[in-house]
């Protein structure tokens, strides 16, 4: 299996964040205040030492006033239609959601290369692990999750639901939410995130 960190380096998310921040004449402190994220964490993200989860990227995108897609597209891409063949999507855009602790999921953009999009489609693999409350995230927008295989324990506010193949969830992502795979094998799902720019 290809090393995830090497694939992330190819996408240069940290470089893009730093460039956008500097273009807006923002300091790390300004970005920290706008996102609610710590300066050390933002510095680690910009220096490619930490692979940010989707919720963190969304907060950074909002603060920089760009779409989440900005971090998953090639420079200068103007494609109106993007085809991602099976097995091709992971060439540059597979990311781990956590770096210091065991990650609950890995995600791969299915809209990589398409500029000016309002929807962010991802293929997600959830790892089997015990639930931790620090896996809860919240951000503006809505999400749709369709389970392809395995079982996922979905936490939404005070509710806990177990979903399996063919099940789907559509929810307001302002509410704290999170998920882990349960059972013997990892789970896979297609997720679509919508956020108003």
Order of alpha helices (4+ residues) and beta strands (2+ residues): alpha-alpha-alpha-alpha-alpha-beta-beta-beta-beta-beta-beta-beta-beta-beta
